[in-house]
Structures are given as C-alpha cells and as structure tokens.
Amino acid sequence: MVRTYSQQIANAQVMLSGVKTNQKTLERRGIDEKFVADLGKTIDDCLKLNNEQEELKARLKTKTNELNKQMAEMKAKTNEARKIVKMDMPQTTWKEFGILDKR
C-alpha cells in the first residue's frame, strides 16, 4: 500500500507520541532522550519539506496552466500565419517558413 508523505509523517508523529509516553520502558533498548529528540527533529524537518513541496506543486500547476494558454495562443497564431503564407506565397518558398507540406 502506497502512503503519501503526509500519511507517513502522521504515522511517525503517532510513533513519537507513543515513544515519549513509554520512554522509560524503551530506554533499555536505546530509545533515550537523544533518540526521541532526533526523531522529533526529523519529523519536523520532513513536515517542513513536505509543506514546501506542496507549495511548489501548486506553483508548478499554475505555471503549467499559464504555459498551456500561451502555447494555445502561439499555435493559433502560427496556424493563421501558415494559412496566409500558403495562400499568398509560392509553394517553392514554403520551406523558408518551416512548412514542409507539398500542397
């Protein structure tokens, strides 16, 4: 089962909470205060990076939409230019405009 980063972070936060609550019992296995602090810091770092990544994804979607609109406008204009060139210019000059059609 694939889990999102936010789900994994939430699971780690639950683990941290449980570890903190039962730290005295787990100390003999290496779960000391430093381990708990390191885990907490790592979770915080992951949460921060996940938030930054989500922000970048949103910005990417916005830029992609902007690009798609500009590309559609460019395509419409080049299609219009292509039609005009094909009507007004001799076929022998079409390559100059990037038109490889034969008619």
C-alpha positions as CSV (number, residue, x, y, z in Angstrom):
1,M,0.0,0.0,0.0
2,V,1.4,3.3,-1.1
3,R,1.3,6.1,1.6
4,T,1.6,9.8,0.9
5,Y,4.3,11.7,2.7
6,S,1.7,13.3,4.9
7,Q,0.4,9.9,6.0
8,Q,3.9,8.7,6.7
9,I,4.6,11.9,8.7
10,A,1.4,11.5,10.7
11,N,2.3,7.8,11.4
12,A,5.7,8.9,12.6
13,Q,4.1,11.6,14.9
14,V,1.9,8.8,16.5
15,M,5.1,6.7,17.0
16,L,6.8,9.7,18.6
17,S,3.9,10.2,20.9
18,G,4.0,6.5,21.9
19,V,7.7,6.5,22.4
20,K,7.6,9.6,24.6
21,T,4.9,8.1,26.7
22,N,6.8,4.8,27.2
23,Q,10.3,6.1,27.1
24,K,11.3,4.7,30.5
25,T,10.3,1.2,29.4
26,L,12.1,1.6,26.0
27,E,15.3,3.1,27.3
28,R,17.0,-0.2,27.8
29,R,16.6,-0.8,24.0
30,G,18.2,2.5,23.1
31,I,15.2,4.8,23.0
32,D,16.8,7.5,25.1
33,E,16.1,11.3,25.2
34,K,18.5,11.9,22.4
35,F,16.8,9.4,20.2
36,V,13.4,10.9,21.0
37,A,14.7,14.4,20.3
38,D,16.3,13.3,17.0
39,L,13.1,11.6,15.9
40,G,11.1,14.7,16.7
41,K,13.5,16.9,14.8
42,T,13.5,14.6,11.8
43,I,9.7,14.6,11.8
44,D,9.6,18.4,12.0
45,D,12.1,18.6,9.1
46,C,10.0,16.2,7.0
47,L,6.9,18.2,7.7
48,K,8.6,21.4,6.7
49,L,9.9,19.9,3.5
50,N,6.6,18.3,2.7
51,N,4.9,21.7,3.1
52,E,7.4,23.3,0.8
53,Q,7.0,20.6,-1.8
54,E,3.2,21.0,-1.7
55,E,3.6,24.8,-2.3
56,L,6.0,24.1,-5.2
57,K,3.5,21.6,-6.7
58,A,0.8,24.3,-6.6
59,R,3.1,26.8,-8.2
60,L,4.0,24.3,-10.9
61,K,0.3,23.7,-11.7
62,T,-0.2,27.5,-12.0
63,K,2.8,27.9,-14.3
64,T,1.7,24.8,-16.4
65,N,-1.7,26.4,-16.9
66,E,0.0,29.7,-17.9
67,L,2.2,27.9,-20.4
68,N,-0.7,25.9,-21.8
69,K,-2.6,29.1,-22.5
70,Q,0.5,30.7,-24.2
71,M,1.1,27.6,-26.2
72,A,-2.5,27.6,-27.5
73,E,-2.2,31.2,-28.4
74,M,1.1,30.6,-30.2
75,K,-0.4,27.6,-32.1
76,A,-3.4,29.7,-33.2
77,K,-1.2,32.5,-34.5
78,T,1.2,30.2,-36.3
79,N,-1.7,28.3,-37.9
80,E,-3.1,31.6,-39.1
81,A,0.3,32.6,-40.4
82,R,0.7,29.2,-42.1
83,K,-2.7,29.6,-43.9
84,I,-1.7,33.1,-45.1
85,V,1.7,32.0,-46.3
86,K,0.2,29.1,-48.2
87,M,-2.3,31.4,-49.9
88,D,0.0,34.2,-50.8
89,M,3.4,32.7,-51.2
90,P,4.6,30.3,-53.9
91,Q,4.9,26.7,-52.8
92,T,8.7,26.8,-53.5
93,T,9.2,29.3,-50.7
94,W,7.2,27.4,-48.0
95,K,10.3,25.7,-46.6
96,E,11.6,29.2,-45.7
97,F,8.6,29.4,-43.3
98,G,9.0,25.9,-41.9
99,I,6.2,24.5,-44.0
100,L,7.1,21.1,-45.4
101,D,3.7,20.4,-47.0
102,K,3.6,19.6,-50.7
103,R,0.3,21.3,-51.3
